[in-house]
Amino acid sequence: MAINQLNKYVWLVETIHRARKRGGITLKEIQSRWKDSDLSEGTELSRRTFINNLHSIEELFEISISCGSGYRYYIEYGDCFEEGSARSWMLNAFSLNAMVGNSHKLKERVLLEDIAEKL
């Protein structure tokens, strides 16, 4: 799997996670934000691709994203965002990598430490 696809999954998880205080986020809102993101590369996010991504996220990260009232998507919370969990660390690492990689100003100034040496 390409790192770009993983970055897309992380972007989607972050976008839905940020909308938790508003009771979730609709597909139209996600599609609008996707269109404005650098990851979209000018492509639209179809409903079919979105649903396929949700299935991949659940399989890869074990994060369940559900659709509630008003067709608003939300994350069914478990231990996926629990402080200190491996899944939380992985999402944070991918998020940071995506943020730095997509910012041309930061790309040449930030050096990420190889975590494998610490384990």
DOTORTI-445866 format. One record per residue: residue number from 1; residue in three letters; x, y, z of N, C-alpha, C, O, CB in turn. Coordinates in steps of 0.001 Angstrom, whole numbers, always signed. Glycine has a CB too. Layout:
[NUM "ALA" [X Y Z] [X Y Z] [X Y Z] [X Y Z] [X Y Z]],
...
***
This chain:
[1 "MET" [+849 -1183 +0] [+0 +0 +0] [+889 +1239 +0] [+1860 +1311 +752] [-963 +3 +1226]],
[2 "ALA" [+563 +2187 -823] [+1352 +3407 -935] [+1120 +4317 +260] [+32 +4358 +835] [+1016 +4143 -2229]],
[3 "ILE" [+2173 +5046 +619] [+2079 +5986 +1751] [+1025 +7053 +1484] [+396 +7550 +2418] [+3444 +6652 +2020]],
[4 "ASN" [+829 +7407 +220] [-170 +8406 -117] [-1573 +7918 +244] [-2400 +8701 +710] [-94 +8753 -1604]],
[5 "GLN" [-1841 +6643 +35] [-3150 +6088 +401] [-3331 +6095 +1918] [-4415 +6403 +2414] [-3302 +4649 -148]],
[6 "LEU" [-2281 +5760 +2648] [-2345 +5816 +4113] [-2606 +7244 +4583] [-3387 +7461 +5509] [-1036 +5281 +4735]],
[7 "ASN" [-1957 +8212 +3951] [-2185 +9615 +4306] [-3639 +10007 +4070] [-4203 +10788 +4835] [-1255 +10531 +3498]],
[8 "LYS" [-4241 +9474 +3025] [-5658 +9756 +2750] [-6544 +9169 +3841] [-7499 +9810 +4279] [-6069 +9190 +1375]],
[9 "TYR" [-6234 +7961 +4279] [-7007 +7341 +5357] [-6879 +8156 +6645] [-7871 +8402 +7332] [-6537 +5887 +5594]],
[10 "VAL" [-5667 +8567 +6961] [-5441 +9352 +8174] [-6170 +10686 +8076] [-6773 +11135 +9051] [-3931 +9579 +8407]],
[11 "TRP" [-6121 +11318 +6915] [-6838 +12580 +6710] [-8325 +12383 +6992] [-8945 +13206 +7665] [-6625 +13107 +5266]],
[12 "LEU" [-8892 +11304 +6483] [-10311 +11032 +6676] [-10640 +10798 +8148] [-11637 +11316 +8650] [-10733 +9823 +5849]],
[13 "VAL" [-9809 +10025 +8838] [-10020 +9790 +10271] [-9942 +11103 +11038] [-10787 +11376 +11890] [-8980 +8787 +10822]],
[14 "GLU" [-8934 +11918 +10741] [-8781 +13209 +11425] [-9970 +14120 +11169] [-10459 +14778 +12087] [-7495 +13902 +10976]],
[15 "THR" [-10435 +14162 +9938] [-11559 +15025 +9575] [-12821 +14622 +10336] [-13538 +15481 +10850] [-11813 +14968 +8059]],
[16 "ILE" [-13089 +13340 +10409] [-14274 +12862 +11136] [-14083 +13050 +12640] [-15023 +13414 +13347] [-14552 +11369 +10812]],
[17 "HIS" [-12878 +12804 +13124] [-12592 +12965 +14554] [-12780 +14417 +14994] [-13337 +14669 +16063] [-11158 +12502 +14869]],
[18 "ARG" [-12324 +15372 +14183] [-12460 +16794 +14527] [-13917 +17237 +14598] [-14236 +18204 +15291] [-11719 +17650 +13511]],
[19 "ALA" [-14799 +16545 +13893] [-16215 +16931 +13857] [-17029 +16319 +14988] [-18250 +16474 +15018] [-16822 +16531 +12538]],
[20 "ARG" [-16380 +15629 +15914] [-17104 +14910 +16973] [-17914 +15844 +17854] [-18991 +15462 +18309] [-16132 +14125 +17831]],
[21 "LYS" [-17438 +17050 +18109] [-18154 +17981 +18993] [-19415 +18534 +18339] [-20309 +19034 +19023] [-17239 +19133 +19395]],
[22 "ARG" [-19483 +18440 +17009] [-20667 +18910 +16285] [-21625 +17769 +15978] [-22600 +17949 +15247] [-20255 +19602 +14989]],
[23 "GLY" [-21349 +16601 +16532] [-22224 +15455 +16309] [-21927 +14704 +15026] [-22770 +13957 +14531] [-23641 +15903 +16295]],
[24 "GLY" [-20744 +14896 +14491] [-20346 +14194 +13278] [-20262 +15128 +12093] [-20330 +16349 +12231] [-21309 +13074 +12979]],
[25 "ILE" [-20112 +14526 +10920] [-19927 +15302 +9698] [-20619 +14584 +8549] [-20584 +13355 +8477] [-18418 +15515 +9389]],
[26 "THR" [-21239 +15327 +7662] [-21935 +14729 +6529] [-20938 +14412 +5404] [-19823 +14932 +5372] [-23051 +15675 +6018]],
[27 "LEU" [-21368 +13561 +4505] [-20530 +13226 +3355] [-20266 +14467 +2510] [-19155 +14642 +2009] [-21194 +12129 +2502]],
[28 "LYS" [-21261 +15327 +2344] [-21057 +16561 +1556] [-19992 +17445 +2179] [-19178 +18034 +1469] [-22371 +17347 +1432]],
[29 "GLU" [-19992 +17541 +3514] [-18967 +18337 +4193] [-17583 +17713 +4001] [-16599 +18420 +3781] [-19290 +18463 +5697]],
[30 "ILE" [-17521 +16395 +4087] [-16248 +15700 +3882] [-15763 +15930 +2454] [-14586 +16216 +2233] [-16392 +14179 +4170]],
[31 "GLN" [-16667 +15806 +1485] [-16292 +16011 +90] [-15810 +17433 -159] [-14875 +17642 -932] [-17466 +15696 -821]],
[32 "SER" [-16427 +18401 +479] [-15998 +19789 +327] [-14598 +20011 +908] [-13758 +20669 +294] [-17001 +20727 +1006]],
[33 "ARG" [-14364 +19460 +2080] [-13044 +19589 +2702] [-11992 +18830 +1903] [-10848 +19273 +1791] [-13078 +19077 +4151]],
[34 "TRP" [-12382 +17689 +1350] [-11470 +16892 +537] [-11016 +17695 -687] [-9837 +17708 -1043] [-12147 +15570 +99]],
[35 "LYS" [-11970 +18353 -1309] [-11678 +19143 -2499] [-10654 +20240 -2204] [-9842 +20588 -3062] [-12963 +19760 -3049]],
[36 "ASP" [-10698 +20780 -981] [-9782 +21852 -576] [-8433 +21333 -80] [-7503 +22120 +97] [-10423 +22686 +505]],
[37 "SER" [-8310 +20031 +147] [-7066 +19490 +692] [-6050 +19239 -423] [-6413 +19026 -1580] [-7340 +18189 +1466]],
[38 "ASP" [-4778 +19267 -52] [-3707 +18991 -1004] [-3706 +17532 -1444] [-3264 +17219 -2550] [-2361 +19348 -396]],
[39 "LEU" [-4192 +16646 -597] [-4206 +15216 -911] [-5137 +14870 -2065] [-4945 +13850 -2728] [-4608 +14431 +308]],
[40 "SER" [-6135 +15696 -2312] [-7120 +15388 -3347] [-6526 +15431 -4745] [-7016 +14761 -5653] [-8277 +16351 -3261]],
[41 "GLU" [-5482 +16208 -4916] [-4849 +16371 -6230] [-5877 +16718 -7300] [-5752 +16308 -8454] [-4098 +15093 -6624]],
[42 "GLY" [-6890 +17477 -6904] [-7911 +17928 -7841] [-9009 +16933 -8140] [-9893 +17220 -8948] [-7276 +18302 -9092]],
[43 "THR" [-8979 +15759 -7507] [-10018 +14762 -7750] [-11110 +14871 -6701] [-10869 +15287 -5568] [-9424 +13347 -7756]],
[44 "GLU" [-12306 +14491 -7100] [-13431 +14492 -6164] [-13459 +13173 -5397] [-12935 +12159 -5859] [-14775 +14717 -6912]],
[45 "LEU" [-14072 +13203 -4230] [-14240 +12007 -3411] [-15650 +11473 -3644] [-16623 +12035 -3142] [-13991 +12311 -1888]],
[46 "SER" [-15756 +10393 -4402] [-17069 +9824 -4688] [-17584 +9064 -3468] [-16815 +8686 -2584] [-17007 +8893 -5922]],
[47 "ARG" [-18866 +8852 -3439] [-19462 +8102 -2328] [-18887 +6686 -2269] [-18607 +6174 -1186] [-21002 +8048 -2471]],
[48 "ARG" [-18714 +6065 -3413] [-18178 +4701 -3462] [-16754 +4650 -2896] [-16429 +3760 -2111] [-18192 +4170 -4911]],
[49 "THR" [-15909 +5602 -3294] [-14539 +5656 -2771] [-14556 +5900 -1266] [-13788 +5289 -523] [-13725 +6762 -3484]],
[50 "PHE" [-15432 +6792 -823] [-15560 +7082 +602] [-15909 +5826 +1391] [-15278 +5535 +2407] [-16620 +8155 +831]],
[51 "ILE" [-16908 +5083 +930] [-17327 +3858 +1620] [-16199 +2830 +1601] [-15945 +2176 +2613] [-18601 +3269 +966]],
[52 "ASN" [-15521 +2679 +468] [-14380 +1761 +392] [-13289 +2164 +1376] [-12675 +1309 +2014] [-13813 +1724 -1034]],
[53 "ASN" [-13049 +3476 +1497] [-12048 +3965 +2449] [-12445 +3650 +3888] [-11593 +3294 +4703] [-11849 +5473 +2281]],
[54 "LEU" [-13728 +3779 +4204] [-14200 +3452 +5556] [-13927 +1992 +5887] [-13504 +1667 +6996] [-15704 +3750 +5692]],
[55 "HIS" [-14169 +1122 +4928] [-13914 -311 +5135] [-12419 -566 +5317] [-12027 -1359 +6173] [-14456 -1140 +3943]],
[56 "SER" [-11590 +94 +4527] [-10138 -75 +4641] [-9625 +446 +5972] [-8746 -162 +6582] [-9424 +638 +3494]],
[57 "ILE" [-10172 +1576 +6429] [-9771 +2148 +7716] [-10115 +1191 +8847] [-9320 +990 +9765] [-10450 +3512 +7944]],
[58 "GLU" [-11299 +606 +8775] [-11705 -332 +9826] [-10800 -1568 +9822] [-10415 -2069 +10879] [-13183 -750 +9638]],
[59 "GLU" [-10474 -2040 +8654] [-9629 -3228 +8539] [-8188 -2940 +8967] [-7571 -3752 +9657] [-9652 -3750 +7103]],
[60 "LEU" [-7658 -1803 +8562] [-6265 -1463 +8824] [-6035 -955 +10241] [-5118 -1412 +10924] [-5802 -431 +7839]],
[61 "PHE" [-6862 -10 +10687] [-6657 +644 +11986] [-7603 +143 +13070] [-7450 +502 +14237] [-6822 +2130 +11837]],
[62 "GLU" [-8582 -686 +12694] [-9610 -1139 +13619] [-10368 +31 +14235] [-10674 +45 +15428] [-8991 -1991 +14712]],
[63 "ILE" [-10659 +1004 +13389] [-11445 +2172 +13780] [-12776 +2077 +13053] [-12815 +2057 +11822] [-10698 +3522 +13447]],
[64 "SER" [-13856 +2021 +13803] [-15178 +1887 +13216] [-15815 +3264 +13048] [-15995 +4004 +14015] [-16069 +978 +14084]],
[65 "ILE" [-16149 +3589 +11808] [-16811 +4855 +11498] [-18244 +4520 +11105] [-18479 +3725 +10195] [-16062 +5648 +10347]],
[66 "SER" [-19196 +5132 +11799] [-20615 +4841 +11583] [-21346 +6072 +11089] [-20855 +7196 +11184] [-21264 +4326 +12870]],
[67 "CYS" [-22532 +5829 +10560] [-23386 +6913 +10101] [-24571 +6998 +11044] [-25307 +6028 +11220] [-23850 +6696 +8624]],
[68 "GLY" [-24750 +8165 +11649] [-25830 +8359 +12611] [-26968 +9168 +12038] [-27150 +9250 +10823] [-25309 +9030 +13846]],
[69 "SER" [-27731 +9763 +12934] [-28884 +10556 +12519] [-28433 +11754 +11684] [-27383 +12346 +11933] [-29686 +11029 +13749]],
[70 "GLY" [-29231 +12089 +10712] [-28900 +13190 +9829] [-27785 +12843 +8862] [-27168 +13729 +8272] [-28516 +14390 +10633]],
[71 "TYR" [-27527 +11562 +8700] [-26468 +11069 +7815] [-25114 +11688 +8156] [-24344 +12071 +7275] [-26820 +11362 +6356]],
[72 "ARG" [-24847 +11775 +9461] [-23589 +12330 +9946] [-22676 +11193 +10372] [-23080 +10304 +11121] [-23826 +13314 +11120]],
[73 "TYR" [-21456 +11231 +9894] [-20481 +10178 +10184] [-19712 +10527 +11460] [-19368 +11683 +11706] [-19501 +9986 +8989]],
[74 "TYR" [-19460 +9514 +12244] [-18737 +9688 +13504] [-17925 +8427 +13778] [-18190 +7365 +13216] [-19719 +9987 +14684]],
[75 "ILE" [-16936 +8565 +14647] [-16094 +7435 +15024] [-16670 +6813 +16285] [-16919 +7498 +17277] [-14611 +7875 +15240]],
[76 "GLU" [-16875 +5509 +16230] [-17288 +4782 +17429] [-16035 +4598 +18268] [-15155 +3806 +17933] [-17973 +3391 +17082]],
[77 "TYR" [-15971 +5335 +19347] [-14742 +5366 +20138] [-14539 +4098 +20930] [-15468 +3554 +21526] [-14751 +6543 +21070]],
[78 "GLY" [-13323 +3649 +20924] [-12869 +2540 +21746] [-11524 +2989 +22281] [-11401 +4076 +22845] [-12776 +1165 +20935]],
[79 "ASP" [-10530 +2158 +22106] [-9207 +2535 +22567] [-8352 +3144 +21459] [-7155 +3352 +21654] [-8509 +1335 +23147]],
[80 "CYS" [-8950 +3436 +20290] [-8165 +3902 +19158] [-7513 +5263 +19398] [-6483 +5559 +18792] [-9035 +3970 +17939]],
[81 "PHE" [-8088 +6097 +20267] [-7487 +7395 +20551] [-6998 +7490 +21991] [-6667 +8573 +22474] [-8483 +8503 +20271]],
[82 "GLU" [-6955 +6358 +22665] [-6499 +6328 +24046] [-5026 +6711 +24115] [-4209 +6203 +23347] [-6727 +4936 +24665]],
[83 "GLU" [-4697 +7594 +25022] [-3320 +8057 +25203] [-2392 +6875 +25451] [-2647 +6039 +26318] [-3231 +9059 +26370]],
[84 "GLY" [-1326 +6820 +24685] [-327 +5780 +24877] [-580 +4505 +24100] [+254 +3600 +24125] [-236 +5454 +26300]],
[85 "SER" [-1722 +4404 +23401] [-1978 +3183 +22640] [-1165 +3194 +21350] [-845 +4256 +20815] [-3486 +3037 +22328]],
[86 "ALA" [-840 +2027 +20868] [-55 +1907 +19631] [-814 +2503 +18458] [-218 +3131 +17583] [+289 +434 +19342]],
[87 "ARG" [-2114 +2310 +18437] [-2937 +2840 +17346] [-2924 +4370 +17359] [-2848 +5005 +16307] [-4388 +2315 +17458]],
[88 "SER" [-3000 +4950 +18546] [-2939 +6396 +18673] [-1584 +6923 +18211] [-1514 +7930 +17506] [-3208 +6817 +20117]],
[89 "TRP" [-517 +6248 +18604] [+818 +6650 +18178] [+941 +6580 +16660] [+1496 +7487 +16039] [+1882 +5766 +18838]],
[90 "MET" [+423 +5500 +16057] [+516 +5329 +14620] [-249 +6428 +13891] [+256 +6989 +12919] [-12 +3956 +14214]],
[91 "LEU" [-1446 +6740 +14342] [-2215 +7810 +13710] [-1508 +9151 +13842] [-1478 +9935 +12894] [-3611 +7893 +14320]],
[92 "ASN" [-942 +9417 +15011] [-211 +10667 +15202] [+1015 +10739 +14302] [+1307 +11789 +13729] [+205 +10817 +16660]],
[93 "ALA" [+1731 +9629 +14175] [+2919 +9596 +13327] [+2553 +9838 +11863] [+3216 +10617 +11177] [+3645 +8251 +13477]],
[94 "PHE" [+1506 +9177 +11385] [+1071 +9386 +10005] [+577 +10816 +9796] [+836 +11416 +8753] [-33 +8388 +9636]],
[95 "SER" [-135 +11362 +10786] [-630 +12736 +10683] [+514 +13726 +10567] [+489 +14619 +9721] [-1496 +13083 +11888]],
[96 "LEU" [+1507 +13568 +11411] [+2656 +14458 +11376] [+3406 +14331 +10066] [+3823 +15331 +9482] [+3585 +14171 +12540]],
[97 "ASN" [+3579 +13105 +9606] [+4262 +12876 +8342] [+3515 +13536 +7183] [+4130 +14156 +6315] [+4415 +11378 +8088]],
[98 "ALA" [+2203 +13402 +7173] [+1395 +14003 +6114] [+1468 +15521 +6170] [+1590 +16180 +5137] [-60 +13542 +6223]],
[99 "MET" [+1394 +16077 +7376] [+1435 +17525 +7532] [+2762 +18091 +7051] [+2788 +19073 +6310] [+1198 +17910 +8986]],
[100 "VAL" [+3853 +17482 +7466] [+5182 +17951 +7073] [+5400 +17730 +5579] [+5936 +18597 +4888] [+6278 +17230 +7888]],
[101 "GLY" [+4986 +16583 +5093] [+5175 +16269 +3681] [+4396 +17171 +2751] [+4834 +17427 +1629] [+4791 +14861 +3426]],
[102 "ASN" [+3244 +17659 +3196] [+2413 +18517 +2359] [+2751 +19995 +2487] [+2227 +20810 +1727] [+973 +18309 +2700]],
[103 "SER" [+3596 +20353 +3409] [+3986 +21742 +3583] [+5388 +21940 +3013] [+6370 +21457 +3576] [+3930 +22153 +5080]],
[104 "HIS" [+5469 +22648 +1906] [+6763 +22856 +1256] [+7715 +23656 +2146] [+8930 +23469 +2074] [+6571 +23572 -82]],
[105 "LYS" [+7180 +24538 +2976] [+8026 +25330 +3873] [+8641 +24460 +4966] [+9798 +24652 +5341] [+7215 +26467 +4504]],
[106 "LEU" [+7864 +23503 +5476] [+8349 +22651 +6564] [+9175 +21466 +6078] [+10021 +20953 +6811] [+7187 +22147 +7369]],
[107 "LYS" [+8936 +21039 +4868] [+9531 +19807 +4357] [+11057 +19797 +4487] [+11640 +18772 +4842] [+9140 +19612 +2905]],
[108 "GLU" [+11691 +20905 +4209] [+13154 +20979 +4254] [+13691 +21338 +5636] [+14901 +21294 +5858] [+13644 +21990 +3250]],
[109 "ARG" [+12800 +21695 +6571] [+13248 +22174 +7871] [+13029 +21193 +9012] [+13622 +21350 +10079] [+12558 +23440 +8186]],
[110 "VAL" [+12188 +20182 +8808] [+11855 +19252 +9878] [+12443 +17891 +9554] [+12266 +17368 +8453] [+10323 +19156 +10077]],
[111 "LEU" [+13140 +17328 +10517] [+13717 +16000 +10378] [+13048 +15095 +11405] [+13116 +15352 +12607] [+15276 +16027 +10566]],
[112 "LEU" [+12411 +14050 +10934] [+11735 +13127 +11841] [+12676 +12031 +12263] [+13406 +11470 +11445] [+10489 +12532 +11190]],
[113 "GLU" [+12657 +11725 +13550] [+13517 +10691 +14114] [+12950 +9321 +13788] [+11734 +9127 +13802] [+13666 +10867 +15640]],
[114 "ASP" [+13828 +8373 +13494] [+13418 +7008 +13216] [+13029 +6338 +14529] [+13883 +6134 +15393] [+14548 +6218 +12498]],
[115 "ILE" [+11760 +5995 +14690] [+11261 +5437 +15950] [+11755 +4016 +16187] [+11823 +3575 +17335] [+9745 +5456 +15963]],
[116 "ALA" [+12098 +3293 +15129] [+12512 +1892 +15274] [+13745 +1761 +16158] [+13906 +743 +16833] [+12793 +1276 +13903]],
[117 "GLU" [+14619 +2762 +16174] [+15820 +2712 +17014] [+15463 +2806 +18493] [+16218 +2322 +19337] [+16785 +3842 +16636]],
[118 "LYS" [+14347 +3408 +18818] [+13939 +3592 +20219] [+13333 +2323 +20804] [+13378 +2112 +22016] [+12934 +4738 +20331]],
[119 "LEU" [+12769 +1478 +19948] [+12096 +280 +20433] [+13098 -758 +20697] [+12749 -1861 +21117] [+11063 -225 +19458]],
***
